[in-house]
Amino acid sequence: MRRILSNFYSKGYLLFLFDMRKANLLMLALVVPKLRVKRMPPFTFAIRDVYSMGRYTLVTALIPPPLVDRYIDCLGAEPLVVVRSYEYLKWGPFSPPLEL
């Protein structure tokens, strides 16, 4: 099995996707005023600084829906933008155009 998977990796990009509804997980993206995070909360994917007409922090997480409000409270800042989604679309400069 390991040899088969490494063969896929050598020929191209391999990405495992799962049905987030069946796993009962939400993809959560938050834009909040600039944070100084010492420790990332559980379920966090990434915390990135964003600079565009101000300083903001982008927080992404994969989290069970009942815990979303507790997660936001854990950050200690009121989010400016909250995006909740069961779908994950990945785009790159060489990707074909997306049809929504």
ZAMARGU-4260 file (C-alpha; in steps of 0.2 Angstrom, whole numbers, plus 5000, padded with zeros to 4 digits):
<rodrens>
0) 5000/5000/5000 | 5014/5012/5004 | 5022/5009/4988 | 5006/5012/4978 | 5003/5029/4987
5) 5021/5034/4985 | 5019/5030/4966 | 5004/5042/4966 | 5014/5056/4974 | 5028/5054/4962
10) 5016/5056/4947 | 5006/5071/4954 | 4997/5078/4968 | 4986/5067/4979 | 4973/5075/4991
15) 4961/5065/5002 | 4944/5074/5004 | 4930/5068/5015 | 4912/5072/5017 | 4912/5085/5031
20) 4893/5083/5034 | 4895/5065/5038 | 4910/5069/5049 | 4900/5083/5057 | 4913/5096/5055
25) 4913/5114/5048 | 4926/5123/5039 | 4927/5140/5048 | 4936/5156/5042 | 4936/5171/5053
30) 4943/5188/5050 | 4947/5198/5066 | 4956/5213/5071 | 4975/5210/5073 | 4977/5196/5086
35) 4993/5192/5097 | 4990/5174/5098 | 5002/5165/5111 | 4993/5148/5109 | 4982/5142/5095
40) 4964/5136/5101 | 4960/5117/5097 | 4953/5113/5080 | 4964/5128/5072 | 4972/5125/5055
45) 4981/5142/5053 | 4982/5159/5060 | 4989/5172/5047 | 4991/5191/5047 | 4982/5200/5033
50) 4987/5217/5028 | 4974/5226/5017 | 4968/5244/5022 | 4972/5239/5040 | 4979/5225/5050
55) 4969/5209/5052 | 4971/5191/5057 | 4964/5177/5047 | 4960/5161/5057 | 4954/5145/5049
60) 4948/5130/5058 | 4939/5113/5056 | 4927/5112/5070 | 4911/5103/5076 | 4896/5115/5073
65) 4890/5115/5091 | 4907/5122/5097 | 4908/5136/5084 | 4902/5150/5097 | 4914/5144/5110
70) 4928/5144/5098 | 4925/5162/5093 | 4924/5167/5112 | 4940/5158/5115 | 4949/5170/5102
75) 4944/5185/5113 | 4940/5197/5099 | 4924/5201/5089 | 4926/5194/5071 | 4923/5206/5057
80) 4919/5191/5045 | 4913/5173/5049 | 4912/5160/5035 | 4905/5143/5039 | 4905/5130/5026
85) 4904/5111/5023 | 4913/5112/5007 | 4931/5115/5003 | 4937/5122/4987 | 4955/5124/4983
90) 4961/5135/4969 | 4978/5139/4962 | 4984/5150/4948 | 4984/5135/4936 | 4967/5128/4941
95) 4953/5129/4929 | 4940/5142/4931 | 4927/5138/4945 | 4909/5136/4941 | 4898/5139/4956
</rodrens>
